Amino acid sequence: MTDPVFFTPTEAMTVASVAAFLKVELAVAGGDRPLKGVAALADAGPGDLTFLDNPKYAGQLATTRAGACLVTARHRDDVPDGTIAIVVSHPHTAFVSITRKMFPAALKPQSMFGSVGISPGAIVHPSARLEAGVIVDPSAVIGPGAEIGAGTLIAAGTVIGPGVRIGRDGAVGAGASVAHALIGNRVILHAGVRIGQDGFGFQPGAGGHAKIPQIGRVIVQDDVEIGANSAIDRGHIRDTVIGEGTKIDNLVQIAHNVVIGRHCIIVSQVGISGSATLGDFVMLGGQVGVNNHAVIGSGAQIAATSVVKDDVPAGARWGGRPAKPIKDWFREIATLERLARTRQTD
């Protein structure tokens, strides 16, 4: 059985062209050596570029078979014979830069059908407006009055609701749905993302729970990325907002009326309750829960699995259940460990 290859480099590179792209000098011969791919230290072959960023893996550097390796000056002499050292200040950053250049198709979802333009199998309402260069895969549905900007992909099985606007050079992955939403430029929505469904709102009463109409929108600003199977609810009477540059992992739930600032990082399985507010550059570790109406200040970091029930000051580092300043949390853990040891010796 033939081994499938899903990503191939878009351009041939050599050791010399890698060094030139990174704006560093190549101090050894062999600049014409071709580099056809990238790989980890232990897996790399003669045609691969690799890197060493963490001294923990210095042992793998000694046995690598890579054609070239990005290293700091400290590890230049540790590169084995047969591998060309390319000395840079930050090897992983340089490696990412080269990988982005060689494999641009890996940066966002691509057509699942190799489509160019609008596939005959797509359903596009006559009143929808699609700029030149939009790709629409088979079985995608684009509703009345929707607008999609140039260079954006709508992958197979995706549903774009009435009046939705999606900017340019973005991508909506397979099986996603977008409704009641305005999406900016260069936004990536991965497979199975749900944008704009109604928020979870009910008015309890003696006769049962009366559903509260959710009449707001979802606003996703430029350069946002949202991971697979994440869900962002539309607002109740105001908009749910995701600020520009924010990156959201898979399986994240963002409830109605939430406002998230610019360039936040939200890791998998986070749940953010209704009307919570995050400032700019907030970082939430995996499985963090945020209470409704809580405010997390700009630059704050919340440790994984924490539960935020109170407002968090800007720049703070909190953790725990419930979350508190990280030093207090560590102190509590240390106290519990001492008590446990004491009990074991009684």
ABEGO torsion letter per residue (X at the ends): XBBBBABBBABBBBAAAAAAAAGBBBABBGAABBBABBBBAAABBAABBBBBABAAAAAAAAABABABBBBBAAAAAABBBGBBBBBBABAAAAAAAAAAAABAAAABBBBAAGBBEBBAABBBBAABBBBBGBBBBBGBBBBBGBBBBBGBBBBBGBBBBBGBBBBBGBBBBBGBBBBGBBBBBGBBBBBGBBBGBBBBBBBBBAAEBBBBBBABBBBBBBGBBBBBGBBBBBBAABBBBBBBGBBBBBGBBBBBGBBBBBGBBBBBGBBBBBGBBBBBGBBBBBGBBBBBGBBBBBGBBBBBGBBBABBBBBGBBBBEOBBBBAAAAAAAAAAAAAAAAAAAAX
